[in-house]
Amino acid sequence: MNYLIKNEADIILDNIKVHSQLGADCFVIIDNGSSDNTRELLDSVKDQYEMIIIDRPLLDYQQSNWKTEMARTAAKQLGADWSIANDADEFWIPKDGNLKTEMTSSGSILECPRFNMLYDRSAFDQEAAYFTQTNRVQYPINYPKGIQGQQPNLSIMLGQIHGKVAVRSRGMLRVKGGNHRAWHAWGWLNKRTSENISVYHYPIRSKEKFIQNIENRKALLDAGVTKMGDHYRRWVSMFQGGSIEEELNRLTVTDQNRNALFDLGILVEDRTAMDVISKLLHEKTL
């Protein structure tokens, strides 16, 4: 499993521990210039896991290049047969078996669906643990492409999001930006979508973390980075305009919108990730 991270001290060790017990044998991590204690936390556990940490404190954010580099590093230096392109706020939860169940010697690319998990606004304000939240986006709203910068009243978290990919090392050509796609020599032949693994995404875990992420994205934009999701550009604009608090009400489940979102089937209660993550976090690391 590989990660490109910056300032993920609140969740990165949880992520590594959970996935190590779900079948990830080794980890390759690029730290993109963390200014919190993320780097120190990684050093504190590097002897507990088979792990390579790469410091890359650059502002050019070459996501596709670096993700591809990590996959190749895992294959060459750690002997990884497959590479899972992950983010610190995503948990790959299998219904049966473990992460290796579908990653066979005859595969190439395994696409896994991804779902946003939303905080109750009251729980968000009380800084409840991210994995205790059970509001999963079941039927996302199909917002028109490019509308995020035009309509301030929509909710980014209720829109369509792409899945994530795991790639077999042999024949891998490239992991694409965002970790949503990959190129593989035999991808045309046996690429498939998993019916067992779901990726649970916890994009907002605290107001402080959210603002910190926006400030980091603003720095990237100021440095001339052009390849960035529209939602980040939206949040940078709102941050500069002083409307982030209103946006947080659109990114969480409030008393005013809860019934409508559940009645329409847009949200559904899903305790799967909560049960798995909480159980594994309280077990000893393998």
Backbone hydrogen bonds, N-H to C=O, Kabsch-Sander energy under -0.5 kcal/mol:
donor,donor_aa,acceptor,acceptor_aa,energy
2,N,84,I,-2.7
3,Y,28,V,-1.9
4,L,86,N,-0.6
5,I,3,Y,-0.6
5,I,30,I,-2.7
11,I,8,E,-1.6
12,I,8,E,-2.5
15,N,11,I,-2.3
16,I,12,I,-2.3
17,K,13,L,-2.5
18,V,14,D,-2.6
19,H,15,N,-2.2
20,S,16,I,-2.2
21,Q,17,K,-1.2
22,L,18,V,-0.7
24,A,19,H,-2.8
25,D,23,G,-0.5
27,F,50,E,-2.3
28,V,1,M,-1.9
29,I,52,I,-2.8
30,I,3,Y,-2.8
31,D,29,I,-0.6
31,D,54,I,-2.6
32,N,5,I,-3.4
32,N,30,I,-0.7
33,G,31,D,-0.9
41,L,37,N,-2.2
42,L,38,T,-2.2
43,D,39,R,-2.0
44,S,40,E,-1.6
45,V,41,L,-0.7
45,V,42,L,-1.1
46,K,42,L,-0.9
48,Q,45,V,-2.0
49,Y,45,V,-0.8
50,E,25,D,-0.5
51,M,49,Y,-1.0
52,I,27,F,-2.4
54,I,29,I,-3.3
56,R,31,D,-2.9
56,R,54,I,-0.6
58,L,56,R,-2.2
63,Q,61,Y,-1.8
66,W,62,Q,-3.0
67,K,63,Q,-2.6
68,T,64,S,-2.3
69,E,65,N,-2.4
70,M,66,W,-2.3
71,A,67,K,-2.0
72,R,68,T,-2.2
73,T,69,E,-2.5
74,A,70,M,-2.5
75,A,71,A,-1.8
76,K,72,R,-2.7
77,Q,73,T,-2.7
78,L,73,T,-0.7
78,L,74,A,-1.1
79,G,75,A,-0.7
80,A,74,A,-2.2
83,S,167,V,-2.7
85,A,83,S,-0.6
85,A,165,V,-1.6
86,N,2,N,-2.3
86,N,84,I,-1.0
90,E,87,D,-1.8
91,F,200,Y,-2.3
93,I,91,F,-0.8
93,I,198,S,-3.0
95,K,196,N,-1.9
99,L,22,L,-3.0
101,T,98,N,-1.4
103,M,100,K,-0.8
104,T,102,E,-1.4
107,G,104,T,-1.3
108,S,190,N,-0.6
110,L,166,A,-2.9
111,E,109,I,-0.6
111,E,192,R,-2.7
112,C,164,K,-3.2
115,F,199,V,-2.8
117,M,201,H,-2.6
118,L,116,N,-0.5
118,L,135,N,-2.9
121,R,253,V,-2.6
124,F,120,D,-2.5
125,D,121,R,-2.5
126,Q,122,S,-1.4
127,E,124,F,-1.3
128,A,123,A,-2.6
132,T,129,A,-1.5
133,Q,130,Y,-1.6
135,N,118,L,-0.8
136,R,134,T,-1.1
136,R,268,V,-2.6
137,V,116,N,-2.2
138,Q,136,R,-0.8
138,Q,266,I,-2.4
139,Y,265,G,-0.6
139,Y,266,I,-0.8
141,I,158,L,-3.3
143,Y,141,I,-1.8
147,I,144,P,-1.5
150,Q,147,I,-1.9
151,Q,147,I,-1.9
154,L,151,Q,-1.1
156,I,154,L,-0.6
158,L,155,S,-1.2
159,G,156,I,-1.5
160,Q,141,I,-0.8
164,K,112,C,-2.3
165,V,179,N,-1.4
166,A,110,L,-2.1
167,V,83,S,-2.7
168,R,108,S,-3.0
169,S,81,D,-3.4
171,G,169,S,-0.5
172,M,169,S,-1.8
173,L,183,W,-2.7
174,R,183,W,-1.9
176,K,174,R,-0.5
176,K,181,R,-2.3
179,N,176,K,-2.0
180,H,177,G,-0.6
183,W,174,R,-3.4
185,A,171,G,-3.1
187,G,184,H,-1.6
189,L,186,W,-1.4
190,N,186,W,-1.9
191,K,187,G,-1.5
192,R,109,I,-2.2
194,S,111,E,-3.3
198,S,93,I,-2.1
199,V,113,P,-2.8
200,Y,91,F,-3.0
200,Y,198,S,-0.6
201,H,115,F,-3.0
201,H,199,V,-0.6
202,Y,89,D,-2.9
210,F,206,S,-2.3
211,I,207,K,-2.6
212,Q,208,E,-2.2
213,N,209,K,-2.2
214,I,210,F,-2.0
215,E,211,I,-2.5
216,N,212,Q,-1.9
217,R,213,N,-2.4
218,K,214,I,-2.6
219,A,215,E,-1.9
220,L,216,N,-1.9
221,L,217,R,-2.6
222,D,218,K,-2.8
223,A,219,A,-1.4
224,G,221,L,-1.5
225,V,220,L,-2.5
228,M,226,T,-1.3
232,Y,229,G,-0.8
233,R,229,G,-1.4
234,R,230,D,-2.4
235,W,231,H,-2.2
236,V,232,Y,-2.4
237,S,233,R,-2.1
238,M,234,R,-2.4
239,F,235,W,-2.7
240,Q,236,V,-2.2
241,G,237,S,-1.6
242,G,238,M,-0.9
242,G,239,F,-0.6
243,S,238,M,-2.3
247,E,243,S,-1.5
248,L,244,I,-2.2
249,N,245,E,-1.1
250,R,246,E,-0.8
250,R,247,E,-0.8
251,L,247,E,-1.2
252,T,248,L,-0.7
253,V,119,Y,-3.0
254,T,252,T,-0.7
258,R,254,T,-1.7
261,L,257,N,-2.3
262,F,258,R,-2.2
263,D,259,N,-2.9
264,L,260,A,-2.0
265,G,262,F,-1.0
266,I,261,L,-1.2
267,L,261,L,-1.9
268,V,136,R,-2.2
270,D,134,T,-2.6
275,D,271,R,-2.6
276,V,272,T,-2.3
277,I,273,A,-3.1
278,S,274,M,-2.2
279,K,275,D,-1.6
280,L,276,V,-2.5
281,L,277,I,-2.4
282,H,278,S,-0.8
282,H,279,K,-0.6
283,E,280,L,-1.2
